[in-house]
């Protein structure tokens, strides 16, 4: 299975929206647009996640560790690890999940 970009932007949290770039049997990749001051509350999921910051600046909590990431930097988040994000500057991020997020595929609507 391989599914290309979604036509739909989906609001995940206020000021945070996502759009699928690619989904295969092995991974799910999306672009995320984050408004300055937006946040993604602490959560976890079984998939391993890699977040690549295209533009902007984020503060992230991964487990008990706080870090910041800016353009050209990537952060790995282990599966089942609690994490949260605070947007310091308007940002664009590419997130990749392994294995794919079935919940996101179902919500994509196309």
C-alpha positions in Angstrom: 0.0 0.0 0.0 1.2 3.5 -0.8 -0.9 6.6 -0.4 0.2 10.0 -1.5 -0.5 13.5 -0.2 -3.9 14.3 1.3 -5.8 17.2 0.0 -7.2 17.9 3.5 -5.7 19.9 6.3 -7.0 18.7 9.7 -6.9 20.8 12.8 -5.5 18.7 15.6 -5.4 21.4 18.3 -6.0 25.1 18.2 -3.3 26.6 15.9 -2.0 23.1 15.0 -3.0 21.4 11.7 -1.7 18.5 9.8 -1.7 17.0 6.3 -0.5 13.6 5.1 2.5 13.5 2.8 2.8 9.8 2.4 1.6 6.6 4.0 3.0 3.1 3.2 2.8 -0.3 5.0 5.9 0.8 7.0 5.3 4.5 7.8 3.1 7.5 8.0 4.5 11.0 7.1 2.8 14.3 7.5 3.5 18.0 7.5 2.4 20.0 10.5 1.7 23.7 10.6 2.0 25.3 14.1 1.0 28.9 14.9 3.2 30.8 17.3 2.1 30.1 20.9 0.2 26.9 20.0 0.8 23.7 21.9 0.4 20.0 21.7 -0.5 18.6 25.1 1.4 15.7 26.7 0.4 12.5 25.0 1.9 9.2 23.9 1.4 6.6 21.1 3.0 3.2 20.3 4.6 4.5 17.1 8.2 5.8 17.1 8.2 9.4 15.8 10.8 11.5 14.2 10.1 15.3 14.0 12.1 17.4 11.5 11.8 21.1 11.9 11.6 22.8 8.5 11.0 26.3 9.9 10.3 28.0 13.2 11.3 27.0 16.8 9.8 24.5 19.2 10.3 23.6 22.8 9.6 19.9 23.4 9.3 17.6 26.4 10.2 14.0 25.7 9.8 11.9 28.8 11.5 14.0 31.5 13.8 15.8 29.1 13.2 19.4 27.8 14.8 20.5 24.5 14.5 23.1 21.8 14.6 22.4 18.0 14.9 24.8 15.1 15.3 24.7 11.3 17.2 21.7 10.1 17.1 19.8 13.4 15.4 16.5 14.0 14.2 14.9 17.2 13.5 11.2 17.8 10.6 10.2 20.1 10.5 6.5 21.2 7.2 4.6 21.0 5.1 4.9 24.1 7.2 7.9 25.4 5.1 10.8 26.8 5.8 14.0 25.0 4.5 17.6 24.5 5.3 20.5 22.2 5.2 24.3 22.7 5.6 26.5 19.6 8.0 29.4 20.3 7.8 30.7 16.7 5.4 29.9 13.9 6.7 26.5 12.6 6.5 23.9 9.9 7.5 20.3 10.9 7.6 17.0 9.0 6.6 14.1 11.3 7.3 10.5 10.5 5.7 7.6 12.4 6.8 4.0 12.3 4.7 1.9 12.1 1.9 4.0 10.4 -0.8 5.8 12.4 -4.0 3.9 11.5 -6.0 6.6 13.4 -4.6 9.3 11.2 -5.2 7.4 8.0 -8.8 6.8 9.0 -9.2 10.5 9.8 -7.6 11.8 6.6 -10.9 11.3 4.7 -9.5 10.7 1.3 
